[in-house]
């Protein structure tokens, strides 16, 4: 019996060792993959950012700062902030409601709702802008009624807000849905059993559990709202000082060969993106630290 089992026992460690080594990439492959990733980032991320900052300061810091004294540039910055300040709270409310409904309840049409939430990811922003033109434009479905009552949607701020809300509404919901589904309804049910009201349960149990995912979704939504170009370009009408957001103003200035002013606004947009990236990294670090702390206590 021992003679039969000895070869098996002696071969087992070697087989296990071989299995471990098979899962480890050779150093050359690791270095090659890392080098390709770094080269790709350098070509398509760092180099364009460097060009933007270089062009913005090509004629000195004075010209760069002077670009922001232009009334049209100031109007574009203000409009971008206004649109974002409306879009983000709207998507925050929708995202919380949609995620809560999908993760905590079963109801007819649930799969359809999930599909509709993903719709802006599969539809071109330009197409969404054209849809709003067909619905709210002068020759659109509600065009005659809007004109008769003196209401302007397209080529005005309401149209820009509607287009921006459409392209950004999946971000908060998509961050919260898997998080709430993973947590399940156990804690909420326990709070309700102990006599907490629905609102108190939401504020003291649900929100604290999803706070990092919620903030992450809000950051992504805000970044997309400020940088949206396609849908806004269709419904804005490109009216200087009135319906141009920062991305549209950058395009106009660049087409007029006013490179310093165009790249100055582009630097502002890029800086907002970098700040968003930094906050995203911070939130991920805090979330990971919090999970590690909970794991250590358990």
N, C-alpha and C positions, 0 to 999 in steps of 0.2 A: 504493500500500500504506500509506504514512504517513498519507494523507488518511483512509483508512478506520479506522485504529487510533487516530488522534488523539482523536475524540469519545469513544471507549471509555476511553482513558487519562484524559481530563479528567473524565469522569463518575465514574470509580471512586472517587477520594477522597471525593467528595460522598456517594456511596452508602455508603461505609464510615463516614463521619462521621454520616450519618443513622442507620445501624445502631447506632452507639455511643450516640447520644442516645436511641434508642428503649428502651434497657435501663435508663435512668436515670429514676427517678421525679421528678416536679417537687417542689420544696421544700414546697409546700403539702400534697401528699399525704404526704410523710415526716413533717411536723410533725403532721398529723392522726392518722396511725397511731400515732405515738409518744404523742400526747396520750391517745388511746383506751386504749392499753396502761397508761399511768400511772394513768389514772382507774380502770380496772378493778382494778389492784393496790391502789389506795387504798381502794376500796369493799369489796373482798372479802378483803383480806389485812391491810393496815395498820390500817384502822378496827377490825376485830374484835380484833386484838392490843392496840390502844390501850384498847379497852373492858375487856378482860380485866385488864390491868394497873391501870387506873383503879379498877375494882370491888374488886380485891384489896387496894388501899391506901386504900379509901374511908374506913376508920375508923382510919387510922394504921398506921405500921410495927409498933407493938406488937401490935395485933390480928392483923396479917398473920403475924408470927412465932409468935404464940400458937396459930394454927391448926395448926402442925406439932407441937405438944405433945400433941395428941389421940392416944390410943393407937390408935384405928381408922385415923387418917391415917398414923401410923407403920407400922402393919401393912400398909396398902395400898402404901406406898412400898417396904417390904421385899419384899412379894410380887412387885411389879412387877420389882424388881431380880433376884429369884431366877428368875422366869420368863424374863427376858431373858438371864440368865447361862447358862441351860440351852438356850434356843432358838437363840441365835446360834452357839455351837460346833456344835450339831447340824446347823444349816443350812450352816455353813461346811464341815463334813466332806462332807455330801451334795452341796453345790454344786461342790466341787473334784472329787469322784468323777464326778458327772454330766457336768460340762464336759469333763473329761479323756476320758471314754468317748466322748462325742458328737463331740468335735473331732478326736480322734486315731485312732479306730477305726470300722470299718464292721461292723455286726452286725444280725441280724434284730430287728425291733421298735424300731429307732432312731427312726423317725418317731413311733411311739407314745409313746416316752419323752419326746420333745420336746413333744408335745401334752399329756402328763400334767403336765409341769413348768409349763405355762401354765394349768393348770386352775384354781388359786386366783384367777387374774385374772378369770375368767369366771363363777365361782360366788360368790354372795353369802356373806359371812362368817356370816350368820345361818343359812343353809342348812347350811354346814359344821358349825356347832355342833349343829344338829338331827340331823345324821347321827351325830355322836358320841353324842348322847343315845339314838338308836335302837340303837346298837351296844353301848354300855357302861352305859346307864341301868338302873334297877331293873327296868323292863319291856322292856329291850332284848334283843338277840340273846345277849349274854353275861351278862346281868343276874343270872340265877339262879346261875350258876357263881361270879361275883364275890362275890355275897352269901354264898354257902356258904363261901367261903374268906376272908371278911372283908376283901376288897379294895375300896376305893372309888376310882373313876376320876372320874365326874362329881360335881359339887358338892364337888370337892377339887382339890388342886394338880395331880395328874396330868392331869386333864381340861383344866385351863387351859393346861398346857404343850402337850398334844396339839393343842388348837385353835389355839394361837399358832404352833406349828411348821407347821401346815397352811397358814395364811394368809401365812406369811413365807418358805416354802422356795423360791419362785422367784427371790428377789432376788439371791442370790450366784451361782446357776447362770446366770441370764440376763445377768449382767454378764460372766461368764467365757467363756461359749460363743462369742460372736462374736470375742472377743479371741484365744482359742486357735485358732479356725478361721482367722483372718487370719494368725497367725504360722506355722501349719503345723507338721509334724513334723520339719522339716529339722534344726534344732539338736539336738533330742533324739536323732535317728538318728546325728548326728555324734558326740555324746557317747558313745552306746552303742558305736559303732564304735571309738572310742578306748579302750574298756575300762571305762568308768564303769558302775556298777551302776544298776539301775532307780531305787532310792531316791536315790542320789547325783545322778542325772540330774534327778530331780524337784526335789530341794532346791537344786541349783546352777544349773539351766537353766530349768525350767518356772516355779517360784515367782517368781524375780526378774523374769521377763518379764511376769507377770500381777499383780504386787504391788499396783499402784495400782487396777486393776479389782477385785481381791479386797478391798482396804480399803474401796473405794466401796460394794461390795455388802454388806459387813458393816455399814457405817454405816446404809444404808437398811433392812437387816433389823432392826437394833437399834431404830431409830426406829419402825418399824411394830410391833415386838413390844411396846414400851412404850406405844404409843398405841392398840393394838387394843381395840375395844369390842364389836362385834357377836357374833363367835364366842364370846368369853369371857363375855359377858353370858348366853348361853344355858346354858353348861355350869357356870357358877360357883355358881349358887344365891343369889348376893348375900348371903352370910353375913358379917355385920360382923366385922371383925378376923380373918377366916380366909380368905375366898375373894374379897374385893373388891380388884381392882387399882386403880390411881390413876384411870383413866377411869370405872370403876364407882363409886368413892367420890365423885367429882365429881358424878355424876348424883344420887346419894342425897342429898348435902348440898344441892344446888340444889333438889331436890324438897322438901326440908325448910325451904326459905327461909333457909338458912344461907349467904348469898351470899359473905361474906368468906372463910369456910373453903373453899367450893367454888372460888372464883376463885383462892385462894392455891395450891391444888393444880393448878389450870389454868395458873397462872403457871409452876409448876415444869415441867409438861409442855411448855408453850410455850418455856421456856428451853432445855430439852433439844432441842427441835426446832430452835431457832436455833443452838445449838452444833453440831448435826448439819449444818445448812446451812453454817455457817462451815468446819467440817472438810471437807465435800464440796468447797467452793470452793477450799480450800487444796490438797486432793489433785488437783483438776483443774489447778490452776496448776502444781504440782510436776510432774505428768505431762506437761503441755504444754512446760514448761521442759526436761524430760529429753528429750522427742522433738526439740526444737529443738537441744539440745546434740548429740545423735546425728547430726542432719542436718548440723550445722556441721562435725563431725569428718569426715563422709563427703564 
